[in-house]
Amino acid sequence: MTKQELRKKYKELRQAMPLDVTQDESLAIANKLLTLDIWSKTYFHIFLAMENQKEVHTDFILNILAGKDKEVIVSRSDFESCSMVHYLLTDNTKLVLSSYGIPEPVEGIEVPPAKMDVVFVPLLAFDKKGHRVGYGKGFYDRFLAECKPDVIKIGLSFFEAEAEDIPHNPTDIALDYCVTPKRVYAF
């Protein structure tokens, strides 16, 4: 399948999921994350879910990170440059919905990509080699290319890996892990 066909397929599958199922599956993903050897790290970048896209709800992961006293970083997207600016999430961080439905910080303390230890990556589909399909703008590939080489990249998906390899470019950055409600894939 092409990336476009995979995007269409998984957007439709997600839209067909009832809200209570997305909540239950998101909680299962958060619980699976607890089995990974990442909790000694300090700086965790997380995406805030676009509800209109029925992304994995990251609230459960945010609660785990807060309970473990981790530094949490969230981003604001610049759609003209297809880049992101990263901010420390604090009790004072004001979030607003962008025109794309992304909860984003208005302002705050900027954190450079080189500080990130762990990045939770949104995706639509992934394969057994850690290649993923996102929304097609390359935001996360650009961001991950700016991170330190040993940053841990973790995809979050309601669905299991595609059996066939996903087409990818040299600029596409593969995941280290992908966590689904049923299992953890390590690449």
SERO-4910 file (N, C-alpha, C, O; in steps of 0.05 Angstrom, whole numbers):
BEGIN
 pado doro    nc1    nc2    nc3   cac1   cac2   cac3    cc1    cc2    cc3    oc1    oc2    oc3
  Met    A     17    -24      0      0      0      0     17     25      0     39     25     12
  Thr    A      8     46    -13     22     71    -12     17     85     14     -1     77     29
  Lys    A     33    105     21     28    120     45      1    133     45    -13    134     66
  Gln    A     -8    143     22    -34    156     20    -56    136     26    -75    142     40
  Glu    A    -54    112     15    -74     91     20    -74     83     50    -96     79     61
  Leu    A    -50     81     62    -49     75     90    -61     97    107    -76     91    126
  Arg    A    -56    122    100    -68    145    115    -99    142    114   -112    145    135
  Lys    A   -109    138     90   -138    136     87   -150    113    104   -169    116    118
  Lys    A   -137     90    101   -146     66    116   -147     71    146   -167     65    159
  Tyr    A   -125     81    157   -124     84    186   -140    107    197   -149    107    220
  Lys    A   -143    128    181   -161    150    190   -190    139    192   -204    146    210
  Glu    A   -198    123    172   -225    112    172   -228     92    196   -249     93    209
  Leu    A   -208     76    201   -210     57    223   -212     72    250   -228     64    267
  Arg    A   -197     93    253   -198    109    278   -225    123    281   -237    123    303
  Gln    A   -235    134    259   -261    148    260   -284    129    268   -304    137    279
  Ala    A   -281    104    261   -301     84    266   -301     75    296   -319     61    305
  Met    A   -280     81    310   -277     72    338   -295     89    356   -295    114    355
  Pro    A   -311     76    373   -327     91    393   -309    105    413   -287     95    419
  Leu    A   -318    127    424   -302    143    442   -293    127    467   -270    130    476
  Asp    A   -311    111    478   -304     95    501   -282     75    495   -265     68    512
  Val    A   -281     65    471   -260     46    463   -233     60    460   -213     50    469
  Thr    A   -234     84    449   -208     99    447   -197    105    474   -173    105    478
  Gln    A   -215    111    493   -206    116    521   -194     91    533   -172     92    545
  Asp    A   -208     69    531   -198     43    542   -172     35    529   -153     26    543
  Glu    A   -170     37    503   -145     30    489   -122     48    496    -99     39    498
  Ser    A   -128     74    499   -107     93    507    -96     87    535    -72     89    540
  Leu    A   -114     79    553   -105     71    580    -88     45    579    -68     43    593
  Ala    A    -96     26    562    -80      2    558    -52      9    547    -32     -3    556
  Ile    A    -50     27    529    -24     36    518     -7     48    540     16     42    542
  Ala    A    -19     66    556     -4     78    578      6     57    597     29     59    606
  Asn    A    -10     37    603     -1     16    621     22     -1    609     40     -9    624
  Lys    A     21     -5    583     43    -20    569     69     -4    570     90    -16    572
  Leu    A     67     23    569     91     39    570    106     35    596    130     38    597
  Leu    A     92     28    617    105     24    643    125      1    643    142      0    660
  Thr    A    123    -17    623    141    -39    621    168    -32    608    187    -48    608
  Leu    A    169     -8    595    193      0    581    214     11    601    207     22    621
  Asp    A    239      7    593    261     17    610    268     46    602    290     51    591
  Ile    A    250     64    607    254     92    600    251    111    624    256    135    621
  Trp    A    243    101    646    234    118    668    256    131    684    251    146    702
  Ser    A    282    124    678    304    138    690    311    164    675    327    180    684
  Lys    A    299    167    652    303    191    635    289    215    648    272    212    665
  Thr    A    296    239    638    286    264    650    266    279    632    244    286    640
  Tyr    A    274    284    606    259    301    588    242    284    569    253    269    553
  Phe    A    215    286    572    197    271    556    180    290    539    165    307    549
  His    A    182    287    513    165    302    494    141    286    488    142    262    481
  Ile    A    117    299    490     92    284    485     74    302    467     74    326    469
  Phe    A     60    288    450     40    303    434     14    304    449      7    285    464
  Leu    A     -1    325    445    -27    327    457    -47    320    436    -47    331    414
  Ala    A    -64    301    442    -81    288    421   -101    307    408   -113    324    421
  Met    A   -103    303    382   -124    317    366   -149    300    368   -151    279    356
  Glu    A   -168    310    383   -193    295    387   -208    290    361   -220    269    357
  Asn    A   -206    310    343   -221    307    317   -208    285    300   -221    276    281
  Gln    A   -184    277    306   -171    255    291   -171    229    306   -161    208    297
  Lys    A   -183    229    330   -185    206    347   -157    193    352   -153    169    349
  Glu    A   -138    211    358   -111    201    365   -111    188    392   -130    191    408
  Val    A    -90    173    398    -87    161    425    -88    184    445    -74    204    443
  His    A   -105    181    465   -107    201    487    -82    199    504    -76    178    515
  Thr    A    -67    221    506    -42    221    520    -45    231    549    -26    233    564
  Asp    A    -70    237    558    -75    246    585    -64    225    606    -53    232    626
  Phe    A    -69    199    600    -60    178    618    -29    178    621    -19    175    643
  Ile    A    -16    183    599     14    184    599     23    209    614     42    208    629
  Leu    A      9    231    610     16    255    624     13    251    654     30    261    670
  Asn    A     -7    236    663    -10    230    692     13    214    702     23    218    724
  Ile    A     22    194    686     45    178    694     70    195    696     85    193    716
  Leu    A     75    212    676     98    230    677     98    249    701    118    254    713
  Ala    A     74    260    707     72    277    730     77    262    756     91    272    774
  Gly    A     67    238    758     71    221    781    100    213    785    109    209    808
  Lys    A    115    212    763    144    205    765    161    230    765    186    228    763
  Asp    A    149    254    766    163    279    768    182    284    745    204    293    749
  Lys    A    172    279    720    188    282    696    184    310    684    163    323    689
  Glu    A    203    319    669    200    344    654    185    338    628    194    321    612
  Val    A    162    350    624    145    344    601    146    368    582    144    391    589
  Ile    A    151    361    556    153    382    535    131    377    515    125    354    507
  Val    A    117    399    507     97    398    486    104    419    465    121    436    470
  Ser    A     92    417    442    100    434    419     78    451    408     54    445    411
  Arg    A     87    472    395     69    488    378     79    485    350    103    487    345
  Ser    A     61    480    331     68    476    303     67    501    287     50    519    291
  Asp    A     86    503    268     87    525    249     82    512    222    100    499    211
  Phe    A     58    516    211     51    502    186     63    514    161     64    502    140
  Glu    A     74    539    164     88    550    141    115    537    137    123    532    114
  Ser    A    129    532    158    156    520    156    155    490    162    176    477    160
  Cys    A    132    479    169    129    451    178    149    444    200    162    423    199
  Ser    A    151    463    219    169    458    242    153    462    268    130    470    268
  Met    A    167    455    290    154    458    316    172    473    335    197    471    333
  Val    A    160    487    354    175    500    376    165    485    401    142    479    404
  His    A    184    478    418    179    461    441    180    476    467    197    493    472
  Tyr    A    160    471    485    157    485    510    154    466    533    142    445    531
  Leu    A    166    474    556    162    459    581    133    462    589    123    484    590
  Leu    A    120    440    596     93    440    605     93    444    635    104    428    650
  Thr    A     81    466    644     80    472    673     50    476    680     33    476    663
  Asp    A     46    481    706     18    487    715      8    513    703    -16    517    701
  Asn    A     26    530    695     19    556    684     16    557    653      9    577    642
  Thr    A     22    534    640     21    534    611     -7    536    602    -25    520    609
  Lys    A    -12    556    585    -39    560    573    -39    546    547    -22    551    530
  Leu    A    -59    528    543    -62    514    518    -86    524    503   -107    531    514
  Val    A    -83    526    476   -106    534    459   -107    514    436    -86    503    428
  Leu    A   -131    511    425   -134    493    401   -126    509    376   -136    531    371
  Ser    A   -107    497    361   -100    509    335   -122    506    315   -142    492    321
  Ser    A   -119    518    292   -140    515    271   -142    486    261   -161    478    248
  Tyr    A   -121    470    267   -121    441    259   -132    423    282   -134    399    278
  Gly    A   -140    435    304   -150    420    327   -129    409    345   -133    390    360
  Ile    A   -104    420    343    -82    411    360    -81    429    385    -78    453    383
  Pro    A    -82    417    409    -78    433    433    -49    441    434    -31    424    434
  Glu    A    -44    467    436    -16    477    435    -12    499    456    -30    513    463
  Pro    A     14    500    466     20    521    485     21    549    471     30    551    448
  Val    A     12    569    485     13    596    474     41    607    476     51    619    457
  Glu    A     54    602    499     81    611    503     93    595    526     79    577    537
  Gly    A    117    601    534    129    587    557    159    586    554    171    601    539
  Ile    A    170    567    569    199    563    570    206    545    547    198    521    546
  Glu    A    221    555    527    229    538    504    250    517    513    267    523    529
  Val    A    247    494    501    266    472    506    277    463    479    261    456    461
  Pro    A    303    463    475    314    454    450    311    424    445    311    409    464
  Pro    A    308    416    420    306    387    414    328    370    426    324    347    433
  Ala    A    352    381    427    375    366    437    372    357    466    387    340    476
  Lys    A    353    369    481    349    362    509    331    337    512    332    324    533
  Met    A    316    330    491    296    309    494    310    281    498    329    274    485
  Asp    A    299    266    517    308    239    523    290    219    510    299    198    499
  Val    A    264    224    511    243    206    501    223    223    485    215    244    495
  Val    A    215    214    462    195    228    446    173    208    439    177    187    427
  Phe    A    148    214    448    125    199    440    115    210    413    110    234    411
  Val    A    112    192    394    107    201    366     79    193    357     72    169    359
  Pro    A     63    212    348     37    205    337     41    192    309     61    197    295
  Leu    A     22    175    302     24    161    276     -3    151    268    -21    149    284
  Leu    A     -5    143    242    -29    131    232    -24    101    228    -42     85    234
  Ala    A      0     93    219      7     65    215     37     61    219     52     80    217
  Phe    A     45     36    223     73     30    226     77      1    217     59    -15    215
  Asp    A    103     -6    211    109    -33    203    127    -46    223    135    -34    243
  Lys    A    135    -71    218    151    -87    237    180    -79    238    196    -90    253
  Lys    A    188    -59    222    215    -49    222    217    -21    235    238     -9    237
  Gly    A    194    -11    244    193     15    258    188     39    240    190     62    249
  His    A    183     34    214    176     56    196    147     63    201    130     46    207
  Arg    A    140     89    199    113     98    205    102    116    184    116    127    167
  Val    A     76    118    185     62    137    168     48    157    186     33    150    203
  Gly    A     55    183    182     42    204    197     22    218    179     10    206    161
  Tyr    A     18    244    184     -1    258    168     10    270    142     -5    281    126
  Gly    A     36    267    138     48    273    112     62    300    110     71    307     88
  Lys    A     65    314    131     78    340    130    108    339    139    123    358    134
  Gly    A    116    317    151    144    314    159    152    328    185    176    331    191
  Phe    A    132    338    201    139    352    225    157    336    244    178    346    253
  Tyr    A    149    311    248    164    295    268    191    286    257    210    283    272
  Asp    A    193    280    231    219    273    219    239    296    222    262    292    229
  Arg    A    230    320    217    247    344    220    255    347    250    279    352    256
  Phe    A    236    345    267    241    348    296    260    326    306    280    332    320
  Leu    A    255    301    299    272    279    309    301    282    298    320    273    311
  Ala    A    304    293    274    331    297    263    347    317    279    371    317    278
  Glu    A    333    335    294    346    355    311    352    344    339    368    357    354
  Cys    A    341    322    346    345    310    373    372    296    374    385    291    353
  Lys    A    381    291    398    407    277    401    404    249    390    382    238    389
  Pro    A    426    237    381    425    211    367    412    188    384    400    170    373
  Asp    A    415    190    410    404    168    427    376    173    438    367    159    456
  Val    A    362    193    427    335    198    436    318    173    431    321    160    411
  Ile    A    301    166    450    284    143    447    258    151    435    243    168    445
  Lys    A    251    139    412    228    147    396    207    125    398    211    102    390
  Ile    A    184    133    410    163    113    416    137    121    402    125    142    409
  Gly    A    128    105    383    103    109    370     80     98    387     84     79    403
  Leu    A     56    110    385     33    101    399     11     96    379      4    113    363
  Ser    A      0     71    380    -20     64    359    -42     46    371    -37     28    387
  Phe    A    -66     51    362    -89     34    370    -87      7    355    -99    -13    363
  Phe    A    -72      6    333    -72    -17    315    -45    -31    314    -25    -19    321
  Glu    A    -44    -56    306    -20    -71    305     -4    -64    280    -14    -50    262
  Ala    A     20    -74    278     38    -67    255     27    -78    229     14    -99    228
  Glu    A     32    -63    208     26    -72    181     45    -96    174     68    -95    182
  Ala    A     35   -116    161     51   -139    154     72   -132    133     95   -142    134
  Glu    A     64   -115    114     83   -107     92     99    -83    101     90    -67    117
  Asp    A    123    -80     91    140    -57     96    126    -32     85    115    -32     64
  Ile    A    128    -11    101    117     15     92    138     29     76    161     30     83
  Pro    A    130     41     53    150     56     37    161     79     54    147     92     69
  His    A    188     83     51    200    105     67    222    118     51    234    106     32
  Asn    A    228    142     59    249    158     47    274    159     65    271    153     88
  Pro    A    297    168     54    321    170     71    317    190     95    330    188    115
  Thr    A    299    209     91    294    229    112    274    220    134    271    233    154
  Asp    A    261    197    129    242    186    148    258    173    171    276    157    166
  Ile    A    251    180    195    265    169    219    248    147    231    225    152    239
  Ala    A    260    124    234    246    101    245    243    103    275    258    117    288
  Leu    A    223     89    286    218     87    314    237     67    328    248     50    314
  Asp    A    240     70    354    254     50    370    234     30    381    240      6    384
  Tyr    A    210     40    387    188     24    398    162     33    386    160     56    378
  Cys    A    142     16    386    115     24    381     97      9    401    100    -15    404
  Val    A     80     23    415     64     11    436     35     12    427     24     33    419
  Thr    A     22    -12    428     -6    -15    422    -20    -25    447     -7    -31    467
  Pro    A    -47    -26    447    -60    -37    471    -53    -66    477    -55    -74    500
  Lys    A    -44    -81    457    -38   -109    461     -9   -116    465     -3   -136    478
  Arg    A      9    -99    455     38   -106    457     57    -83    453     49    -61    444
  Val    A     82    -88    459    103    -69    454    121    -80    432    131   -103    434
  Tyr    A    124    -65    410    143    -73    389    169    -59    394    169    -35    399
  Ala    A    191    -74    392    218    -62    394    232    -66    367    231    -88    356
  Phe    A    245    -45    358    257    -46    331    287    -44    334    301    -44    314
***
